[in-house]
Amino acid sequence: MVLIGAVDCGIIAQNVMLAAESLGLGGVYLGYIRNDINRTAEILKLPKYVVPMFGMALGHPAQDPMLRPRLPLEAMVSENHYQPIDSQVLADYRALTRAYYQERSKMDTDWAEQMTESLKGGIRPEILPFLHKQGFARK
Ligand SMILES: Cc1cc2nc3c(=O)[nH]c(=O)nc-3n(C[C@H](O)[C@H](O)[C@H](O)COP(=O)(O)O)c2cc1C
């Protein structure tokens, strides 16, 4: 149920973002609100059975930043059965994102390095106890 709820929230989030952008607004998803999920729940006065999944800031964009190159469709879409990512497609995407990070932020990194870094170590270990406290994922 927690997974289903999270997926549903993601679907809602994307629709809200698309609707906002169609009206000329800009938005930023805020996963940050889960960094201290207990404090977020306290500030928002969340009762049992309510879990903050994401925040979203909407407004009139003050900037028009360059877009980060997206993974090409062939790296994400499989037809009929799972298809592993082609190593050349991945290498090309890494080169593309390295150039992007260099130009945008003067950072010497690429998509794969960013992913590896973000998956290192335990991320937000308090989330599971929080879910239990709110009455979820108990079985
Ligand atoms: C699921 C998700 C959570 C995010 N959480 C945050 C956040 O907490 N704070 C923030 O400044 N940006 C957050 N972002 C926004 C990204 O940092 C980035 O600005 C946004 O995805 C657009 O840039 P991109 O084209 O590089 O993806 C989040 C984006 C996603 C998709």
Ligand as a Chemical Component Dictionary entry (heavy atoms), coordinates in Angstrom:
data_LIG
# 
_chem_comp.id                   LIG 
_chem_comp.type                 NON-POLYMER 
_chem_comp.pdbx_formal_charge   0 
_chem_comp.three_letter_code    LIG 
# 
loop_
_chem_comp_atom.comp_id 
_chem_comp_atom.atom_id 
_chem_comp_atom.alt_atom_id 
_chem_comp_atom.type_symbol 
_chem_comp_atom.charge 
_chem_comp_atom.model_Cartn_x 
_chem_comp_atom.model_Cartn_y 
_chem_comp_atom.model_Cartn_z 
_chem_comp_atom.pdbx_ordinal 
LIG C1  C1  C 0 11.689 13.788 -7.202  1  
LIG C2  C2  C 0 12.427 15.106 -7.219  2  
LIG C3  C3  C 0 12.747 15.724 -6.019  3  
LIG C4  C4  C 0 13.405 16.954 -6.012  4  
LIG N1  N1  N 0 13.696 17.570 -4.835  5  
LIG C5  C5  C 0 14.294 18.789 -4.839  6  
LIG C6  C6  C 0 14.560 19.469 -3.623  7  
LIG O1  O1  O 0 14.253 18.982 -2.536  8  
LIG N2  N2  N 0 15.141 20.685 -3.689  9  
LIG C7  C7  C 0 15.474 21.271 -4.891  10 
LIG O2  O2  O 0 16.018 22.371 -4.890  11 
LIG N3  N3  N 0 15.213 20.646 -6.040  12 
LIG C8  C8  C 0 14.639 19.433 -6.042  13 
LIG N4  N4  N 0 14.355 18.815 -7.212  14 
LIG C9  C9  C 0 14.574 19.549 -8.464  15 
LIG C10 C10 C 0 15.851 19.177 -9.138  16 
LIG O3  O3  O 0 16.921 19.518 -8.312  17 
LIG C11 C11 C 0 15.954 19.959 -10.464 18 
LIG O4  O4  O 0 16.020 21.315 -10.201 19 
LIG C12 C12 C 0 14.780 19.703 -11.331 20 
LIG O5  O5  O 0 14.583 18.321 -11.457 21 
LIG C13 C13 C 0 14.954 20.330 -12.714 22 
LIG O6  O6  O 0 16.249 20.176 -13.142 23 
LIG P1  P1  P 0 16.699 19.014 -14.085 24 
LIG O7  O7  O 0 16.331 19.465 -15.457 25 
LIG O8  O8  O 0 18.174 18.987 -13.848 26 
LIG O9  O9  O 0 16.026 17.752 -13.660 27 
LIG C14 C14 C 0 13.736 17.581 -7.247  28 
LIG C15 C15 C 0 13.413 16.940 -8.448  29 
LIG C16 C16 C 0 12.767 15.728 -8.436  30 
LIG C17 C17 C 0 12.417 15.081 -9.755  31 
# 
loop_
_chem_comp_bond.comp_id 
_chem_comp_bond.atom_id_1 
_chem_comp_bond.atom_id_2 
_chem_comp_bond.value_order 
_chem_comp_bond.pdbx_ordinal 
LIG C1  C2  SING 1  
LIG C2  C3  SING 2  
LIG C2  C16 DOUB 3  
LIG C3  C4  DOUB 4  
LIG C4  N1  SING 5  
LIG C4  C14 SING 6  
LIG N1  C5  DOUB 7  
LIG C5  C6  SING 8  
LIG C5  C8  SING 9  
LIG C6  O1  DOUB 10 
LIG C6  N2  SING 11 
LIG N2  C7  SING 12 
LIG C7  O2  DOUB 13 
LIG C7  N3  SING 14 
LIG N3  C8  DOUB 15 
LIG C8  N4  SING 16 
LIG N4  C9  SING 17 
LIG N4  C14 SING 18 
LIG C9  C10 SING 19 
LIG C10 O3  SING 20 
LIG C10 C11 SING 21 
LIG C11 O4  SING 22 
LIG C11 C12 SING 23 
LIG C12 O5  SING 24 
LIG C12 C13 SING 25 
LIG C13 O6  SING 26 
LIG O6  P1  SING 27 
LIG P1  O7  DOUB 28 
LIG P1  O8  SING 29 
LIG P1  O9  SING 30 
LIG C14 C15 DOUB 31 
LIG C15 C16 SING 32 
LIG C16 C17 SING 33 
# 
